[in-house]
Amino acid sequence: MEKFSKVKEVIAAIEADAEKFYNAGNAAAGTRVRKAMQDLKVLAQEIRTEVTEKKNSAK
């Protein structure tokens, strides 16, 4: 659950930069959004691995 909470925190933190990029055309904000998306990708993979391990160990 800790990593899932981290995903929510990253999304909340990047919301302002996404707004700046899409509505104001701020390229630097776009770079920050891309980095945050990469971080989310890594977190998502870690969560997937944890879920699979937990699911398989319950059998």
Phi, psi and omega per residue, in radians:
M1 nan -0.461 -3.120
E2 -1.072 -0.752 -3.120
K3 -1.224 -0.598 3.095
F4 -1.115 -0.698 3.079
S5 -1.104 -0.666 3.114
K6 -1.109 -0.669 3.090
V7 -1.041 -0.798 3.135
K8 -1.108 -0.672 3.118
E9 -1.120 -0.760 -3.136
V10 -1.098 -0.751 3.133
I11 -1.097 -0.769 3.130
A12 -1.115 -0.679 -3.107
A13 -1.210 -0.543 -3.043
I14 -1.573 -0.129 -3.071
E15 -0.991 -0.754 -3.129
A16 -1.138 -0.702 3.121
D17 -1.178 -0.640 3.092
A18 -1.095 -0.732 3.099
E19 -1.053 -0.806 3.141
K20 -1.084 -0.717 -3.094
F21 -1.220 -0.899 -3.040
Y22 -1.287 -0.619 -3.071
N23 -1.710 -0.512 -3.088
A24 -1.921 -0.127 3.110
G25 1.251 0.425 -3.129
N26 -1.317 1.896 -3.069
A27 -1.153 -0.653 3.132
A28 -1.103 -0.656 3.093
A29 -1.134 -0.618 3.085
G30 -1.084 -0.694 3.094
T31 -1.101 -0.735 3.112
R32 -1.143 -0.643 3.103
V33 -1.119 -0.779 3.140
R34 -1.069 -0.721 3.128
K35 -1.130 -0.761 3.127
A36 -1.104 -0.662 3.108
M37 -1.127 -0.658 3.077
Q38 -1.127 -0.740 3.094
D39 -1.064 -0.700 3.113
L40 -1.131 -0.672 3.124
K41 -1.063 -0.772 3.127
V42 -1.124 -0.795 3.119
L43 -1.075 -0.733 -3.138
A44 -1.072 -0.724 3.124
Q45 -1.139 -0.692 3.105
E46 -1.102 -0.701 3.118
I47 -1.137 -0.761 3.122
R48 -1.018 -0.762 -3.140
T49 -1.110 -0.780 3.115
E50 -1.051 -0.786 -3.121
V51 -1.095 -0.774 3.137
T52 -1.084 -0.773 3.128
E53 -1.082 -0.783 -3.116
K54 -1.160 -0.724 -3.137
K55 -1.108 -0.776 -3.094
N56 -1.278 -0.510 3.130
S57 -1.345 -0.311 3.134
A58 -1.359 -0.227 -3.091
K59 -1.346 nan nan
